[in-house]
Amino acid sequence: FCGPQQPLLPDPQKIVATWEAISLGRQPVPEYFNFAHDVLDMWSQLEKAGHRPQIPAFWWVNGKGTEVKWNFEELGEQSRKAANVLQGMCGLQPGDRMMLVLPRLPEWWLVSVACIRTGAVMIPGVSQLTEKDLKYRLQASRAKSIITTDSLAPRVDAINADCPFLQSKLLVSDSSRPGWMNFRKLLREASTEHNCVRTKSQDPLAIYFTSGTTGAPKMVEHSQASYGLGFVASGRRWVDLTKSDIFWNTSDTGWVKAAWTLFSAWPNGSCIFVHELPRVDAKIILNTLSRYPITTLCCVPTIFRLLVQEDLTRYQFQSLRHCLTGGEALNPDVREKWKSHVGLELHEGYGQSETVLICANPKGMKIKSGSMGKASPPYDVQIVDDEGNILPPGQEGNLAVRVRPTRPFCFFSCYLNNPEKTEASERGDFYITGDRAHKDKDGYFWFSGRNDDVINSSSYRIGPVEVENALAEHPAVLEAAVVSSPDPIRGEVVKAFIVLSPSYSSQDPEKLTQELQEHVKRVTAPYKYPRKVAFVSELPKTVSGKIQRNKLRIQEWGEMRGNPRKAP
Ligand SMILES: Nc1ncnc2c1ncn2[C@@H]1O[C@H](COP(=O)(O)OP(=O)(O)OP(=O)(O)O)[C@@H](O)[C@H]1O
């Protein structure tokens, strides 16, 4: 007697095995790959068969009592409806581009998946984009469609006439607006039947605009495989995700880290947790962390700097077991405070919009405080000179990723419409990240700063990060940014902009300056000490929370001479 035949279930390990086989050169990248079909629909099947714990795949809270929870089946259904809206109402065909400018609303994740289902290319952006930013992005990308909220819609309307390629506009709102289709209404009415487009691995999946610190923003294009498959291993090794985990990354949806989270968590069957978080508030973050069964947390160092200022003994994080950071350098002092109060390590990672994870401190590897960790497979990461020659351990140079003879599959395809820039980003066999660092004899990488942020004083090259870390060790310093400043004798000198801890804000600035200068001389090489110090109430930051040293540099040198080494 044979019972009813069990349907053959997909093997969730297959995607990991595929990643490994490609990385080891044992298998080419599959000709066809689609994240929605090959990953999400697989988890739907496994979930239905009871092969996944009873946790959502997506869990959104707004802090005011409203929650959205979808398991993989519901995510599949909702995203198929959304795909029908994109295809049917917006007329999007595979390869067409859609700008996706939404705050942390569930629709951001839905539309991202819907784009993948329809083969449309998503172009995420931050909600702070101005009319000028929007016009530039819509014109350069020739996006056919945009989805956004009430707050950005008027800015889109103001420049609409200058964007002839823009054919449809979707509004995520409970009200209506002339010229816009209401996404929520269309979603409610859409069919759940949708055939996922069969995308090729090399087809484009996403375009990210760089922040444009050194010229007009460039378009970084990623393929279905580079993002869809590229984060499988780092999701497992660095983020340490399993199908029982609930992963909260506080990143803005316009920043690449939101996509990093999506493509790391879901292949591993984990839940993505999102708090709407209209503004960064340490207490809200800590309360959420203690209230929900979040197992894995990722924030930029800026946020951890805020969190460790709070009285952490008042909170209990019962489920939390793994913490990550990246996007800018983590001050060792912050890592130590977090570890001593929360009892968990902060595992730092390093990467760019152009790449997946380049360096990391995965679980189980010894952490050297202040280092970004070791090269993350499959990348061969080296420090090279300006011609692309590998430099020995200990020598500072360009942080670079090998792209020849084999370009890693988890790598951007190109700077769109900019072959000169794509070519200029390579030297010899390497892609040059634009960051300066050194590697020690154990293979750990130590970040000095972005190429343009490195200070050249009396022919010493000084990385801002080391000076900032030294300052951060002093209890008076809440945050510091170190940049180059003009000096009649030395050409350039080190200047520190410092936000003081509240208990030091009324101290005599002159005495404090001297004390901080002496402190830096004691904890790092004395020539690096800041000859100029300014106390400020806040530092300029990107929406993703990164310190904008370039803005401070421009303040010091003027617009034209913002980068002294590039000055005429
Ligand atoms: N762990 C880290 N330590 C130090 N810096 C980091 C770390 N992680 C990321 N970064 C910095 O962030 C950069 C990558 O950021 P991303 O690609 O998001 O855009 P951006 O560099 O901020 O914008 P743009 O390239 O347009 O100026 C890296 O090149 C590096 O300078």
The ligand as an SDF file (V2000), in Angstrom:
LIG
                    3D

 31 33  0  0  0  0  0  0  0  0999 V2000
   32.8160   49.2950    7.7450 N   0  0  0  0  0  0  0  0  0  0  0  0
   33.1320   50.4040    7.1010 C   0  0  0  0  0  0  0  0  0  0  0  0
   34.1530   51.1770    7.5490 N   0  0  0  0  0  0  0  0  0  0  0  0
   34.4900   52.3240    6.9330 C   0  0  0  0  0  0  0  0  0  0  0  0
   33.8570   52.8090    5.8490 N   0  0  0  0  0  0  0  0  0  0  0  0
   32.8390   52.0880    5.3550 C   0  0  0  0  0  0  0  0  0  0  0  0
   32.4280   50.8640    5.9500 C   0  0  0  0  0  0  0  0  0  0  0  0
   31.4000   50.3860    5.2030 N   0  0  0  0  0  0  0  0  0  0  0  0
   31.2000   51.2670    4.2010 C   0  0  0  0  0  0  0  0  0  0  0  0
   32.0480   52.2910    4.2860 N   0  0  0  0  0  0  0  0  0  0  0  0
   32.1440   53.4910    3.4160 C   0  0  0  0  0  0  0  0  0  0  0  0
   30.9580   53.5880    2.6470 O   0  0  0  0  0  0  0  0  0  0  0  0
   31.2810   53.5180    1.2420 C   0  0  0  0  0  0  0  0  0  0  0  0
   30.2060   52.8190    0.4780 C   0  0  0  0  0  0  0  0  0  0  0  0
   28.9970   53.4770    0.6760 O   0  0  0  0  0  0  0  0  0  0  0  0
   27.8630   53.5360   -0.4300 P   0  0  0  0  0  0  0  0  0  0  0  0
   28.2200   52.7390   -1.6090 O   0  0  0  0  0  0  0  0  0  0  0  0
   26.6340   53.2340    0.2820 O   0  0  0  0  0  0  0  0  0  0  0  0
   27.7520   55.0020   -0.8860 O   0  0  0  0  0  0  0  0  0  0  0  0
   28.5810   56.2350   -0.5660 P   0  0  0  0  0  0  0  0  0  0  0  0
   30.0400   55.9740   -0.7990 O   0  0  0  0  0  0  0  0  0  0  0  0
   28.1970   56.6520    0.7920 O   0  0  0  0  0  0  0  0  0  0  0  0
   28.0920   57.1820   -1.7090 O   0  0  0  0  0  0  0  0  0  0  0  0
   28.9350   57.6800   -2.9720 P   0  0  0  0  0  0  0  0  0  0  0  0
   29.7300   56.5140   -3.4820 O   0  0  0  0  0  0  0  0  0  0  0  0
   27.9360   58.1110   -3.9330 O   0  0  0  0  0  0  0  0  0  0  0  0
   29.7730   58.8170   -2.4530 O   0  0  0  0  0  0  0  0  0  0  0  0
   32.5890   52.7850    1.2000 C   0  0  0  0  0  0  0  0  0  0  0  0
   33.2890   53.0390    0.0160 O   0  0  0  0  0  0  0  0  0  0  0  0
   33.2870   53.3370    2.4340 C   0  0  0  0  0  0  0  0  0  0  0  0
   33.8490   54.5990    2.1800 O   0  0  0  0  0  0  0  0  0  0  0  0
  1  2  1  0
  2  3  1  0
  2  7  2  0
  3  4  2  0
  4  5  1  0
  5  6  2  0
  6  7  1  0
  6 10  1  0
  7  8  1  0
  8  9  2  0
  9 10  1  0
 10 11  1  0
 11 12  1  0
 11 30  1  0
 12 13  1  0
 13 14  1  0
 13 28  1  0
 14 15  1  0
 15 16  1  0
 16 17  2  0
 16 18  1  0
 16 19  1  0
 19 20  1  0
 20 21  2  0
 20 22  1  0
 20 23  1  0
 23 24  1  0
 24 25  2  0
 24 26  1  0
 24 27  1  0
 28 29  1  0
 28 30  1  0
 30 31  1  0
M  END
$$$$
